[in-house]
Amino acid sequence: MKKRTVIVLVLSFLLSVTAAFSVGYHVREQKQSEYDAQACQTLLSLAAQKVKFDDISNPDTMESLISNIYAAWSHCPDPDAASRLYDLWNGLIFSYEDYAAQPELLMERLRAIHNLLPQKSKSGIFSE
């Protein structure tokens, strides 16, 4: 009888540990999705601030802008917005002079991508 009780207790313990890990994994996945959406919006806002307030013809500023757009793409939860970010990132890498000469066009593209994202916490930089 004791052997059977020990086996039941060990199996119960293993089952409860497995259930706890499963619940933890599920909660982490939900939080990661929320984090990614917020990170994407924050990085887009940083990119827009660079376009609006910095000299994007400066190679260092443009490099930083390209980095922000790539990071936003890597966190973007919306597939359409991610695709547009990727296209913009490639465009900036291969023909940054065109965008540096037309910051309004770049800001318009960032605003269009930003409008595709969920409405949770929109940045004021895009509403101006």
N, C-alpha and C positions, 0 to 999 in steps of 0.2 A: 504494500500500500504506500509506503514512504517513497519508493522509487517512482511510482506513478505520479505522486504529488510533485516531486522534484521536476520530472519531465514536463508536467503541465505548467509549472511556474517558469521554467526556462523557456518554453515555447511562448508563453504569455509575455515574458520580458522581451524576447526577440520580436514578437509581433508589435508590441508597443513602441519599441525603438524604431522599427521600420516605419510605422505609422507616423511617428514624430518627425523622422527625416523627410517623409513624403510631404507632410504639411509644411514643413520649413522650406522645402524646395518650391512648393507652389506659391507660398507667400513671397519668397525671394524673386520669383519670376514676375509676379505682379508689380512689385516695387521696382524691379529693373526696367520694366516697360514704362512706368511713370517717370523714372529717372532719365531714361533715354529721350522721352518727349520733351522734358524740361531742358535737358542739355542741348538738344537740337535748337530749341527756341532761343536759348541763351547765346549759343554760338552764332546763330543768325543775327541776333541783335548786335553782338560784338562786331560782326562783319559789316553790318549797316552803319555802325558808328564810325568805323574806319573809313568807309566810303564818304560819309557825310562830313566828318571833321578832320580827316587826315589827308595828306597829299598822296594819292594812290599812284602817282607817277614815280614816286620814290620806290626803288626796288625792294628795300627792306619792308616798307609798309605793304607793298603788293604781296610779298612772300608771306607776311603775317596774315593778310586777308585770305590768301589761297589756303593757308593752313586752317584758318577758322572754317572756311567753307568745306574743306575735306572732313574736318572733325564733325561738323554739323551733319554731313552726309552719313558718316559712320554711326551716328546716333539717331538718325531720322526714322520715325516709326511709320510714316506714310510712304508707300511705294512710289507714288507719282511725284511727291516732293523730293524723295531721295533720287529719283531718276533725273529730275531737273537740277538738283544740286550737283550731281555727278557731271552732267553736261556743262554746267557753269564752271565747275572746277577744271574740267578739261579745256574749256575755252580760255580760261584765265591762264592756264599753263602755257598753251601754245600760241595765244595771241593777246597777251596782256596789254600790249600797246593800244589795241583798239578799245579796250575797256578803260584804260587809264585816260584816254582822250575823251571818253563819254561816261563820266561817273553817273549821270542821270539814268542812262540805260542800265547800268549795273544795279543801281538802287531800285529801279523798276522791276528788274528780274528778282532781286532779293525780296521785294514786297510781294510779288506774285507767289513766290515759293512760301513765304511766311503765311499768306492767306490760305494756303492749302492745309496748314497744320490745325490741330484742334484749337478751339477758342479759349481754352483754360486760362492761360496767362499771356496774353498778347503784349508785345512791347510797344511803348509809346513812340519809339523812334520811327516806326512805320506809319503812324497815323498823322505825322506832320506833313 
